[in-house]
């Protein structure tokens, strides 16, 4: 039986209210089993990002980047080269605008 801290973390990971997990834990203790809650798209995306950045080679690669930089680089690696060029051009425009 998982402890309350584990249930809290699972609820956050799957984007499910903690009450649902507590109810499930009580029912499991009675040997009544339910299907696990379906993770939301945002929790699945977060899990993928965490797995990516916890990979030992990526940990070293992004060691000195902020969380915001890591998020940008994570998504940047997943888009097409044309989209990357477009984002770079947009970033140049934003950087020039800030200097003015």
C-alpha positions in Angstrom: 0.0 0.0 0.0 1.6 3.3 -1.0 2.0 6.0 1.6 0.3 9.4 1.4 3.3 11.2 -0.1 3.5 8.6 -2.9 -0.2 9.0 -3.6 0.2 12.8 -3.7 3.0 12.5 -6.2 1.0 10.1 -8.4 -2.0 12.4 -8.3 0.2 15.3 -9.5 1.8 13.2 -12.2 -1.5 12.0 -13.6 -3.3 15.3 -13.0 -5.9 13.6 -10.9 -7.4 15.0 -7.7 -5.8 13.5 -4.6 -9.2 12.5 -3.3 -9.6 10.1 -6.2 -6.3 8.5 -5.3 -7.1 8.3 -1.7 -10.5 6.7 -2.5 -8.7 4.3 -4.8 -6.2 3.4 -2.1 -8.9 2.7 0.4 -10.7 0.5 -2.1 -7.5 -1.3 -3.0 -7.0 -2.1 0.6 -10.3 -3.9 0.5 -9.1 -5.9 -2.4 -11.5 -4.1 -4.8 -9.5 -3.0 -7.9 -10.3 -0.3 -10.4 -8.6 0.8 -13.6 -5.9 3.4 -13.1 -7.0 6.9 -14.1 -6.3 8.0 -17.6 -3.4 10.5 -17.6 -4.2 13.8 -19.1 -2.2 15.0 -22.2 -0.4 17.6 -20.1 0.7 15.0 -17.5 1.9 12.7 -20.3 3.8 15.5 -21.9 5.4 16.4 -18.5 6.3 12.8 -18.0 8.0 12.7 -21.4 10.0 15.8 -20.7 11.1 14.6 -17.3 12.2 11.3 -18.8 14.1 13.2 -21.5 16.0 15.4 -19.0 16.6 12.6 -16.5 18.4 10.6 -19.2 22.1 10.7 -18.1 23.4 12.1 -21.4 20.8 14.8 -21.5 21.5 15.7 -17.8 25.1 16.5 -18.7 24.1 18.3 -21.9 21.6 20.7 -20.2 23.3 20.9 -16.8 23.8 24.7 -16.9 20.5 25.6 -18.6 17.5 27.1 -16.7 14.2 25.3 -16.7 12.8 27.8 -19.2 15.8 27.2 -21.5 15.4 23.4 -21.1 11.7 23.6 -22.1 12.5 25.7 -25.2 15.3 23.4 -26.3 13.1 20.3 -25.6 10.4 21.5 -28.0 12.9 23.0 -30.4 14.4 19.6 -31.0 11.0 18.2 -32.0 10.1 20.5 -34.8 11.0 20.6 -38.4 14.0 22.5 -39.7 11.7 25.0 -41.5 10.0 25.7 -38.2 13.3 26.1 -36.4 14.4 28.7 -38.9 11.1 30.5 -38.5 11.5 30.5 -34.7 15.1 31.8 -35.0 13.9 34.7 -37.2 11.1 35.5 -34.8 13.6 35.5 -31.9 15.9 37.9 -33.8 13.0 40.3 -34.3 12.1 40.1 -30.6 15.8 40.6 -29.6 16.1 43.7 -31.8 12.9 45.1 -30.5 14.1 44.8 -27.0 17.3 46.7 -27.8 15.5 49.7 -29.2 
